[in-house]
Every structure is written in C-alpha cells, then in structure tokens.
Amino acid sequence: MTPTEAIPLLIVVLLMISIGGGDIQEMSVTFQGDNDVDSLADVHVVAGGTTTVPGDAIVEGDVYVIGGTAAIDGTVDGDVTLLDGNLSVRDGATVSGTVQTYSGSAAVNSDASVGQISRFEAPTPSSSPAQRVGGFLLQFLVLGAFGWWLVERHPLIIENVGAAITEHALVSGVVGSLGATTLLVLFVYMAFTLILLPLAIIGLFAEFLVILYGQTVFGYLIGTRFPIERDGVATLAGIAVFLLGLELFGLVPYLGGIAQLAVAVVGFGAVLNTYFGLQRFEPVTIPGGTS
C-alpha cells in the first residue's frame, strides 16, 4: 500500500470510530514487518506487513485492516473490519463481534467461531480494470489541473519545489520521512479527543494533499524533459508519464513499494523545505565547512 492510499483509509477508520461512539483511549498502527500480538490497544490498525493473533492469545479490542495481512488464530474480543488487504480467520479462532468486509480478500474458515459476518457488496469489483482506469484518470485530472494552474499562474512556486527535489533529494527525503511520520502519529492521537477530532481529520486530509502536491511537481519535472514548447502541455504530459510509472512500479513486489514510498517522502519534504514553494530551499552552511 502506498502512502497516498494509506492516509485516506486512516481517515475512514477515524470517521468510523467517531460514528461508533465507543470509549477509545488508545490506538496502535502497524505498517510493516511480521507482528505477533498477544494484546491490543482499544483499536489496532493493520496498514501493512503481517499481524497475527497467535492461537493461545486472547486479545480485547477492535481490528481494522486497511493494507497488508491480518491472520487470526486465537481469540479477538471485539470486531474485525476489512477495508483493504487480506484477512484470514483460521480454524479454531474466535471473533466475538462482527467480521465486516468492505474490500480486500477475506477468508473465514468453517471451524472458526464468529459472532456475525457482514460483507459490503460493491457494484463492481475493486480490482476491475475499468475502476483502475477510472481512478487513474481521476487522479490525472486532479493533478493535471493543479499542475497546469501552477505552471501558468505561479511558475516560480513549482520551480522552487522542483529544485528542492532535484538538487537536494536526500535532505528532502529525510525531512519528508520524519515530517510525514510525526504528523501522522500526531493526528492519530488527536483523533481520540472529541474536540480535536475534526482537526485530526483535516490534518490527515492536508497531509494527503501535500503528497499529491509533491507528485504534481514530479510530473512537472518530467515534463521539462519533453520537447514541448507550452509549459502547461508539457506538465500534463509529464504528470501522465509519472502516474503511469507509479502504476508500473506498484506491480514490482517489494521494490515497487519502496520506490513509491521514496517518491512520496521526497516530494513531501521538498514541499515543506520550500514552504510550499514560496521560498527557494538553500541548505544551512557551516562556516569554514561545506554545505
């Protein structure tokens, strides 16, 4: 799962928790690796990697799967909700609440004990070619319109962010990874304070928009390499090539995900380093040293 996909689904989880009105004090999220859990927070979100409830474990809390894999061999005293990814409730496992499936792949063995099974039936399969093409075109239209507007009306802004990507990719990547992770954790914790929940949702949505901003600039940089006189048209072509490249990267196991993540954090950091493009980024220099 790419960061672009994870943040909207985290927003959905927060909204579902808010609507549910439960007394939530703690939330945990796993993004990678193999994780065996014998205890859960009030809400545990599986965003990547593999999370397993061992056969001898009895855990209390609700589980939301938005990416990666969740495998239940033991007992979950709560609900399990699958928004994307993979879920398996194996022989001898117990889920006291509801196993709710919206998308992804769910397998509930016949010898498992489940309070209730509910499946949302979408009009079309989430992996259908038509839906993937539609999603690609929608993202292209959004990024293309934004990129065209920036290039035609505020070229210096997009040039500043582009320079931070091409000239200071490493610094942008470090700032992007630290900034995105810190903000994500902050917004998740804010979500469990009733007063701050709207701000948490707005913050996660803003973080998602910053990632899209960075993707737009990558498309602009690709467009500058094309022999096209009109900057706006070149940017549109660059964005189309960039998005197609992201889709192709996603087909490569492991390395594709790493490449998509690297692009996201470098773009995110470049936007922050340039104050959203309002100022050209120049790294701090140490007197008598090198930049």
C-alpha positions in Angstrom: 0.0 0.0 0.0 1.3 3.4 -0.9 1.2 6.4 1.5 -1.3 8.1 -0.8 -3.6 5.2 -0.3 -3.0 4.7 3.5 -3.9 8.2 4.6 -7.4 8.3 3.1 -8.2 4.9 4.6 -6.9 6.1 8.0 -9.3 9.0 7.8 -12.1 6.5 7.0 -11.1 4.5 10.1 -11.2 7.6 12.3 -14.6 8.5 10.9 -16.0 5.0 11.6 -14.6 5.1 15.1 -16.2 8.5 15.7 -19.5 7.4 14.4 -19.4 4.3 16.6 -19.1 6.5 19.7 -17.0 4.0 21.7 -14.8 4.9 24.6 -11.4 4.8 22.8 -8.3 5.6 24.9 -5.6 4.0 22.8 -4.8 3.2 19.1 -1.9 1.4 17.5 -0.9 1.1 13.8 1.5 -1.4 12.1 2.9 -0.5 8.7 5.5 -3.3 8.1 7.1 -6.5 9.3 5.7 -9.6 10.9 4.0 -8.8 14.2 2.6 -11.4 16.6 0.3 -9.7 19.1 -0.9 -11.1 22.5 -2.5 -7.8 23.5 -4.2 -5.0 21.6 -4.9 -1.3 22.0 -8.6 -0.3 22.0 -8.2 0.0 18.2 -5.5 -1.7 16.2 -5.0 -0.7 12.5 -3.1 -3.0 10.2 -1.8 -0.8 7.4 1.0 -3.1 6.1 3.1 -6.1 6.9 1.5 -9.1 8.6 -0.2 -9.0 12.0 -1.0 -12.4 13.6 -3.0 -13.2 16.7 -1.5 -16.5 17.9 -3.6 -19.5 18.8 -3.0 -19.2 22.5 -3.7 -15.5 22.7 -6.9 -13.7 23.9 -6.9 -10.1 22.9 -9.5 -7.3 23.5 -10.1 -4.5 21.0 -11.2 -3.8 17.5 -9.1 -4.5 14.5 -9.2 -2.5 11.2 -7.3 -3.9 8.2 -6.5 -1.2 5.6 -3.5 -2.9 4.0 -1.2 -5.9 4.5 -2.4 -9.1 6.1 -4.2 -9.9 9.4 -4.3 -13.6 10.5 -6.3 -14.6 13.5 -5.5 -18.0 15.1 -6.6 -17.1 18.6 -9.4 -15.0 20.2 -10.3 -11.4 19.4 -12.9 -10.0 21.8 -14.1 -7.2 19.5 -14.9 -6.5 15.9 -12.7 -7.0 12.8 -13.2 -4.7 9.9 -11.5 -5.2 6.5 -11.2 -2.1 4.3 -8.4 -3.4 2.1 -5.7 -6.0 2.2 -6.1 -9.6 3.4 -7.8 -11.2 6.4 -7.9 -14.8 7.5 -9.8 -16.2 10.5 -8.5 -19.7 10.8 -9.7 -23.0 12.2 -10.2 -22.7 16.0 -10.1 -18.9 16.0 -12.8 -16.8 17.7 -14.1 -13.3 17.0 -16.7 -12.3 19.5 -18.0 -9.4 17.4 -18.6 -8.8 13.7 -16.3 -9.6 10.9 -17.2 -6.7 8.4 -15.7 -6.8 4.9 -15.8 -3.8 2.6 -13.0 -4.6 0.2 -9.9 -6.8 0.0 -9.7 -10.6 0.5 -11.3 -12.3 3.5 -11.3 -16.0 4.4 -13.2 -17.2 7.4 -12.8 -20.9 8.0 -15.8 -23.0 8.8 -14.4 -24.2 12.1 -13.8 -20.6 13.3 -16.3 -19.0 15.8 -17.5 -15.6 14.6 -20.3 -13.6 16.2 -21.5 -12.2 12.9 -20.2 -12.0 9.3 -21.2 -9.0 7.2 -20.0 -8.2 3.7 -20.5 -5.0 1.8 -21.3 -5.8 -1.8 -19.8 -3.1 -4.1 -21.4 -2.5 -7.5 -18.2 -3.6 -9.2 -15.1 -5.4 -8.1 -12.5 -3.1 -6.6 -9.8 -4.6 -8.8 -11.7 -4.4 -12.0 -9.8 -2.8 -14.9 -12.5 -0.2 -15.5 -12.3 1.0 -11.9 -8.5 1.2 -12.0 -8.6 3.1 -15.2 -11.2 5.4 -13.8 -9.1 6.0 -10.7 -6.1 6.7 -12.8 -8.0 9.3 -15.0 -9.4 11.0 -11.9 -6.0 11.4 -10.3 -4.6 12.6 -13.6 -7.4 15.2 -14.0 -6.9 16.5 -10.4 -3.1 16.6 -10.6 -3.2 17.9 -14.2 -5.5 20.8 -13.4 -3.4 21.7 -10.4 -0.1 21.4 -12.3 -1.5 23.5 -15.2 -2.6 26.2 -12.8 0.7 26.4 -11.0 2.8 26.4 -14.2 0.7 29.1 -15.9 0.0 31.3 -12.9 2.8 30.7 -10.4 5.7 29.1 -12.2 8.3 30.2 -9.6 6.4 28.2 -6.9 6.6 24.9 -8.8 10.2 25.7 -9.8 11.2 26.1 -6.2 9.8 22.8 -5.2 11.3 21.1 -8.2 14.7 22.5 -7.4 14.5 21.1 -3.9 13.7 17.6 -5.4 16.4 17.6 -8.0 19.2 19.4 -6.1 18.5 18.3 -2.5 16.8 14.9 -2.8 18.4 13.4 0.2 17.6 16.3 2.5 14.1 16.4 1.2 13.7 12.6 1.7 14.9 12.8 5.4 12.6 15.8 6.1 9.7 14.2 4.3 10.0 10.9 6.2 10.3 12.5 9.6 7.7 15.1 8.9 5.1 12.7 7.4 5.6 10.1 10.2 5.5 12.7 13.0 2.4 14.4 11.7 0.6 11.0 11.1 1.3 10.0 14.7 0.1 13.4 16.0 -3.1 13.4 14.0 -3.9 9.8 15.1 -3.5 10.8 18.8 -5.5 14.0 18.3 -8.4 11.9 16.9 -9.2 10.5 20.3 -10.0 13.9 21.8 -13.6 14.8 20.9 -12.7 18.5 20.5 -9.6 17.8 18.3 -11.2 15.0 16.1 -12.2 17.4 13.3 -8.7 18.9 13.3 -7.2 15.4 13.1 -9.3 14.6 10.1 -8.5 17.9 8.4 -4.8 17.4 9.2 -4.7 13.9 7.7 -6.5 15.3 4.6 -4.0 18.1 4.4 -1.1 15.6 4.6 -2.7 13.7 1.7 -2.9 16.9 -0.3 0.8 17.7 0.3 1.7 14.2 -1.1 -0.4 15.0 -4.2 1.4 18.4 -4.4 4.7 16.6 -4.5 3.5 14.2 -7.1 2.4 17.1 -9.3 5.9 18.6 -9.1 7.5 15.2 -10.1 5.2 15.3 -13.2 6.3 18.9 -13.9 10.0 17.9 -13.7 9.4 15.0 -16.2 7.5 17.4 -18.5 10.5 19.8 -18.6 12.5 17.0 -20.4 10.0 16.8 -23.3 10.4 18.9 -26.4 7.1 20.7 -25.9 7.0 24.5 -26.1 3.9 25.1 -24.0 4.8 24.6 -20.3 1.3 23.7 -19.3 1.0 21.0 -22.0 4.5 19.6 -21.1 3.4 19.4 -17.4 0.3 17.5 -18.4 2.3 15.0 -20.4 4.8 14.7 -17.5 2.1 14.0 -15.0 0.6 11.3 -17.2 4.0 9.6 -17.6 4.7 9.9 -13.8 1.4 8.4 -12.8 1.8 5.6 -15.3 5.3 4.9 -13.9 3.8 4.7 -10.3 1.3 2.2 -11.5 4.0 0.1 -13.1 6.2 0.3 -10.0 3.3 -1.0 -8.0 3.5 -4.2 -10.0 7.0 -5.0 -8.8 7.0 -6.8 -5.4 8.8 -5.0 -2.5 11.0 -2.8 -4.7 8.0 -1.2 -6.3 6.5 -0.2 -2.9 9.9 1.1 -1.7 10.1 3.3 -4.9 6.6 4.6 -4.4 7.4 5.4 -0.7 10.6 7.2 -1.7 8.9 9.4 -4.2 6.2 10.3 -1.7 8.6 11.3 1.1 11.0 13.2 -1.2 8.1 15.2 -2.6 6.6 15.8 0.8 9.9 17.0 2.2 10.6 19.3 -0.8 7.2 20.9 -0.3 7.9 21.5 3.4 11.5 22.7 2.8 10.3 25.4 0.4 7.4 26.5 2.5 5.0 25.1 -0.2 7.2 26.7 -2.9 7.1 30.2 -1.6 10.9 30.2 -0.9 13.8 28.5 -2.6 15.5 26.0 -0.4 19.1 26.5 0.5 20.7 24.1 3.0 22.4 25.6 6.0 26.1 26.0 5.7 28.7 25.7 8.5 31.3 28.5 8.5 34.5 27.0 7.2 32.8 23.8 6.0 30.8 22.7 3.1 27.0 22.7 2.5 
